[in-house]
Amino acid sequence: MKEKDMQPNVFTYSALINGLAKRGEYDRAMDLMEQMRSRGIHPTAVTYATLLKSATRLYDEDKTRSIVRMLEDDLEGLDRKSLKLLYDLSRTAKVSFSEKTVERIRELLNH
């Protein structure tokens, strides 16, 4: 992509992150997520869900919390569909968001 002066977008990043996560390369997926965010590209709920699924599969609470903190920082940039997906995810036992985060998601969904 660099050779052809093409810039990755949210879909490019998400596909790469998904592929890395499925291969068990969680740390590389997280590095790519950080790169994505540093370039001002907002991850979608699907991107977050992919990483959360990977972290919970590893039974790694620290990694899960790290993703949740990132997600909390990005709530305002998510679209309605993404917020709905996260709200539904917040109701599962595998991922726990703070009550404040769940309430903020509800507020954003109601506007």
Residue, then its C-alpha position, 0 to 999 in steps of 0.5 A: m500500500k505504501e508503494k502505491d501511496m495508498q492510505p489504509n482506512v478503518f476497513t483495512y485496519s479492521a480486516l488486518i486486526n481480525g486476521l491477526a487476532k484469529r491467528g492468535e497474534y494478539d500483541r501484533a493486533m493491538d499494535l495495529m490498533e494503536q497505529m490506527r488510533s494514532r492516525g486518527i482512524h476510529p475503530t468500529a465496534v466490530t474491531y473492538a469486539t474482535l480484540l475483546k473476543s481474542a483477549t477473553r479467549l486468552y483468559d487475559e483480564d489485563k488485556t481485556r481491561s486495556i481494550v475496554r479503556m481504549l473503547e471508553d476513550d473512543l465512545e464519542g466517535l462510534d456510530r449508532k450501530s457500533l454503540k448498539l453492538l457494544y451495549d449488547l456486548s456489555r450485557t454478556a458475562k465475558v466483558s464487563f464495562s463500568e456502569k458509567t460506560v454503560e450509562r454513557i452508551r445508553e445516553l449516546l443511543n438515545h440521542 
